[in-house]
């Protein structure tokens, strides 16, 4: 996993962001709201592109507010899912939040099986307001796997 890197996202990543957002979220949006809005989920102020050996494979977004950090997205293209990449990225973020003594929170659509992924990494559901589960990191999760420094 040493080949995983993160780089700041920019407006030049709009097409990639649309592709990865659609690949990861379209089916859950359609199940939840009955339609897909066809827009990318890109926020260059908070997002980073996940790359494996220099190839863009995902998108992660963290809003680092003074009172808590909010993981707004963690998308990995389907051919690269279930290889531990998302876990490596998430564990590094957990380590950063712990070091900064910040709460780490997220929401996940109720229809999205990613809830189990987050639970395996120590997140718990703190509230459910349809269509979302609100989650916060409270546990030890899996062992820490470092990413190379950026």
N, C-alpha and C positions, 0 to 999 in steps of 0.2 A: 504493500500500500504506500510505499515511499514515493510512488509516481503521481500521487494525488496532490494537486495544488489548487489554490484559490487565487482569483484575480478580481479586482474591482470591475463591476459591470458598467457599461456605458450605453448610450443611446445606439451605438453601432451593434449592440447585441439584441436589438428589438426582434429581429426575425428568429434568432435562436431562442429567445425567451418565449415567443409565441409557440414555437415547435415543442419546447419542453413543457410549457404550461398545458398545452392541449393534450400532449401524450400522457401527462400525469394526472390531469384534473378534469378533462372533458366528461368522461363517463360518470364521475361523481357529481358534477354540476348538473348534468342531464337527469340523473336520478333524483337529485334534490330539488331542482327548480324547473325541470322539464325542458331545459334548453341550455345551450352553450353560448356564451356571449361573443366568442371569437376574438377576444382580446388577450394580449400577452399580460403576464403578471410581472412587470419589470419596474423596479424602483432603483435607479442608479445611485441614489443617496444611501441605500442600505443593502443592496444586493451584490453578491459575488458569484462569478461563474466558477463552477467546479470543473476541473480539467483532469484527465488521466493521460499521462504521458503526452501532454500538450494538446490533447483532443478535448473539446468542450463536450461535457456529458451531463451537466446539471446546473442547478441554480439554487443558491441559498440566500435568504434574506433575514437580517437581524436588525431590529430597531432598538438601539441602545439608548433607552430613556434613563433619566436620573434615578427613577424609583424602581425600575425593573427592565429586563431585556425581553423582547418579544420576538420569537422565531416566527416570521410571517410566511416562510416557505422553505421547503427542503425537497427539491424535485431532482430526480435522477432519471435520465431517459431509460425506458424499459429494457433495452438490451444490456444495460449496465446495472440493473437492479438485482438484489439478492446476491451481491458479491461482497458485501460489507462496506461499500463506499459511503453510503449514507450514514452508516453507523460510525465510521471514522470521523466524518465531518461533524456529526452530532456530538460525539464524545469530546472532540476538541472544543466545541462551543461550550459544553457543560464545564469543562476544565477552566475555560476563560471566565465564565460567569462565577464559578466558585472562587477563583482567585480575586475577582473584583467584588466579591461578596454581594452579588446581585441575584435576585430571583430570575428564573428563566421560565417564561410562559409561552403558550401557543394555543391555537384552536385547531381542531380537526373536524371535518364534516362527519356527522354521525354515520353516514354510509361508507366512509372511507376506512378500509381495514388498516390504514397506517396507525390507527390508535394503538394496536397491539405492538407495533414497532416502537412507539414512544414509551409504552408501558415497560417493555423489555429494557429500556434505557433509564428507568427510574422516574418517569413522569406518572402522575396520578390525575384523574379527573377531579377537578375541584367544583365544577358546576356544569350542568347541561341545559342549554337554552337552544331549542330547536332552531336551526339545523346543526348546531355546533356542540362539541364537547370542548370545554375549557380545561386546559391541563397545565400543570406546573411541575417542574423537576423537584423531587423530594427524596429520591433514593439514590442508592449507589449505582444501579444499572450495571452494565457490563464493565469489564476492565478497560482502562484507558489505553487507547492506541494513538500515539502521537502522529500528527501530520508534520511534514517539514515546515520550517519557519517560512513566513511570507516575506 
